[in-house]
Amino acid sequence: MATYEDFSKLEIKVGTVRSCEPVKGSTKLFKLEVDFGPLGIRQILTGMAPFYPPQDFVGLQTLFLFNLEPRKMMGLESQGMLLSAGLDHTKIPVLIKLTEVVENGEGVC
């Protein structure tokens, strides 16, 4: 069981994807440029290329794990993580789409 203290360490923020392009040399990765409003623009890599075309991400306002330690993949730094629904790796992950527009950078509680 996770405690509330464990959960409170996670910074889940709303961001809007400004651009999405395949990562050269990878069949799985997309490079996203994500607008977090007053918190700035971040580069986030996601392994969604096998499931969705890049145009499905451009303009998408969704949830990201914001305070994840940066990680290098294919020579690029990912500065967060796109959240999606579905842990069964045999199925297509479901993108989380907000039902109303929220200010970029807003947190989730």
N, C-alpha and C positions, 0 to 999 in steps of 0.2 A: 504494500500500500504506500502511496506517495502522500506526504504530508502537505498541508497548505503552504508551508515554508518551501518545500520542493517546487511546487507549482509557481509560487511567486517569483522564483528565480528566472522563469522563462519570460522573455519579452516577445509577445506575439503582436505584430503590428500589421496594419492595413497598408498595402502598397499597390500601385498601378504599374503594370508592365508597359514600358515605353517602346521596347524593341525586343525581338527574339531572333536569334540566328543559330544555326547548327555550329557546333564546335568542330573545327577541322581535325580529322583523324579519329573522331569518335562517332559511333553509330547510336549512342544513347544520350549524349549530352546536348542541351541547348544552353546558350548564354543569354540571360535575361538582363536588361537594364531596367531597374525598378525605381520608381519615384516614391519616396517616403515623405514628400512634402517638406516641412521644415527640418526634417532629419537628413535630407539629402538624397542623392541618387546612389544606388548600390548595384554592383554586379553580382548576380546570383546564378549559379549553375544548377540545372535540374536534369534528371535522367528521364525526362518525359518524351524524348524524341521517338522512341518506338511506338508511342501511343497517339500522339497528336501532331498535326502540322504546326509550323511556327505561327501562322496567322491566328490560330486559336488563342494565343497568349497576348498578342498585341492589343492593348486597351483593357485587358482583364484586371479588375480590381479584386484582390484576394488577400489571403493571410500568409504571413511569412514569420518564421522564427528569426528574430532580429539580432539577438545577442549570442548566436552560435559562434564559436571560435572559427575564424576564417580557415578555409581548407583549400589546398592546391589540388586541382584535377586537370590533367592534360595541359599542364603549364599555366593554367589560369587560376586566379584566386576567386573562390566563392565566398561571399560575405553575408551569408544567411541561408535559409532553406525555405523553399516553397512548400506549403502544407497542402495535402490532398487527403481524400478519404479512401480507405481501403488498404488493408494490410496483406491481403491475399495476392501474392505476386504472380498468380496465374490469371488474374483479371486486370482489366484496364483501370488505373487509378482514376478517381472522380475528382475533377477540379472543383474547388469551393468557390461558388459565385455568390456574392453578397446581393441581397434582394433590394437594397437601397444604397445610394452613393454615400460613402463615408469619407471624411477628410483623411488624405494620405498621412500616415504617421500615427494615427490613432491606435491606442492599445486595445487589447482584448482582456476582459476580466471575467 
